[in-house]
Amino acid sequence: MLSQPPARAATVSPDGQPDIAPFVARGIRIYGIAERPIERVSMVSAGIYSRITPTVSWNWNLSGEPAGDTWYESHKTVHTR
């Protein structure tokens, strides 16, 4: 792998606004093999996209629970072909 450009994603509430009150953190981290970027129009917008075949991924709080006294437990998945 020559480089790992960062990918960014944001979560929003059902009305399309960022989750800030109460504070809700969600996360997904994916390591994998990316295809060459292509320019296309998707359901969201036009842009440059790259399909990623995951090899390892982590996620936390995908259910959207508010932050409490402790932080969210992370879940690791090793993907096989």
Residue pairs with C-beta under 8 A, 6 or more apart in sequence:
7 30
9 28
10 18
11 18
11 19
11 24
11 26
11 64
12 18
12 19
13 19
19 26
19 64
22 66
22 67
23 66
23 67
24 61
24 64
24 65
24 66
24 67
25 60
25 61
25 67
25 72
26 59
26 60
26 61
26 62
26 64
27 58
27 59
27 60
27 61
27 72
28 57
28 58
28 59
28 62
29 57
29 58
29 59
30 52
30 54
30 56
30 57
31 54
31 55
31 56
31 57
32 52
32 53
32 54
32 55
32 56
32 57
32 79
33 52
33 53
33 55
34 50
34 51
34 52
34 53
35 50
35 51
35 52
35 53
36 50
37 48
37 49
37 50
38 48
38 49
38 50
39 46
39 47
39 48
39 49
40 46
40 47
40 49
42 49
53 79
54 77
54 79
55 78
55 79
56 76
56 77
56 78
56 79
57 76
57 77
57 79
58 74
58 75
58 76
58 77
59 74
59 75
59 77
60 72
60 73
60 74
60 75
61 72
65 72
